[in-house]
């Protein structure tokens, strides 16, 4: 029997959550957006388990929530199970989300410091069986990490639009200004 193009083929195949496209977490994220997710929105654990087809105590569930949070972050939203006693997740209010962001900055600083130390430690360890080329590459990586740490330590100053920059080389009146 010959199948016509675009005609479904009958087969005894069970579609599983692994076959879903887009991924179930993407579908859940889209649904959250469509329903108007905002600060303080709560989601019951059963609802999330059903939508993600995963048990809340599984690693895959945590990975799915992390992926959703990666998408929500651009809107300043963060889905958290803190203080929910296992009942579900809540979108943290502004202050709570800010605390999460600050903790991530501290963590990234510590990790960059550890990476810098490890690059230098490998390069300077007399027992390390590495070529001179590898040693030089590791020292450059250490230097880059140190530079990045220095940038991370530098205070970020907001652009103040009321500040006027004075440059004595600029004419006081535009050259194409009408007289």
VENBEL-V818797 format. One record per backbone hydrogen bond with DSSP energy under -0.5 kcal/mol. NH is the residue of the N-H (numbers start at 1). CO is the residue of the C=O. E is the energy in kcal/mol with one decimal. If there is no record, write none. Layout:
nh	co	e
NH	CO	E
NH	CO	E
//
This chain:
nh	co	e
7	4	-1.7
10	8	-0.5
13	11	-1.7
15	13	-0.6
16	14	-0.5
19	16	-1.6
20	17	-1.1
26	23	-0.5
27	23	-2.0
28	24	-2.5
29	25	-2.6
30	26	-2.6
31	27	-2.2
32	28	-2.5
33	29	-2.3
34	30	-2.6
35	31	-2.1
36	33	-1.5
37	32	-1.5
40	91	-2.8
41	38	-2.1
43	89	-3.1
45	87	-2.6
48	44	-2.0
49	45	-2.7
50	46	-2.4
51	47	-2.5
52	48	-2.3
53	49	-1.3
54	49	-1.3
58	55	-2.0
62	58	-1.5
63	59	-2.3
64	60	-2.3
65	61	-2.5
66	62	-2.3
67	63	-2.2
68	64	-2.2
69	65	-2.6
70	66	-2.0
71	67	-1.5
72	68	-2.5
73	69	-2.1
74	71	-0.7
75	72	-2.0
76	73	-1.9
77	72	-1.8
80	90	-2.8
84	81	-1.7
87	84	-2.3
89	43	-2.7
90	80	-2.9
91	41	-2.5
92	78	-2.7
92	90	-0.8
97	93	-2.4
98	94	-2.3
99	95	-1.9
100	96	-1.7
101	97	-2.2
102	98	-2.6
103	99	-2.2
104	100	-2.0
105	101	-1.9
106	102	-2.2
107	103	-2.4
108	104	-2.6
109	105	-2.1
110	106	-2.3
111	107	-2.5
112	108	-2.2
113	109	-2.2
114	110	-2.3
115	111	-2.3
116	112	-2.4
117	113	-2.2
118	114	-2.3
119	115	-2.7
120	116	-2.2
121	117	-2.7
122	118	-2.5
123	119	-2.0
124	120	-2.2
125	121	-1.1
125	122	-0.6
126	124	-0.5
128	125	-1.4
130	128	-1.5
135	131	-2.5
136	132	-2.5
137	133	-2.2
138	134	-2.7
139	135	-2.2
140	136	-2.0
141	137	-2.1
142	138	-2.4
143	139	-2.2
144	140	-2.6
145	141	-2.4
146	142	-2.3
147	143	-2.4
148	144	-2.6
149	145	-2.4
150	146	-2.3
151	147	-2.2
152	148	-2.2
153	149	-2.0
154	150	-1.4
157	155	-0.6
158	156	-0.5
161	159	-0.8
163	160	-1.3
166	164	-0.6
167	165	-0.5
170	167	-1.3
177	174	-1.3
//
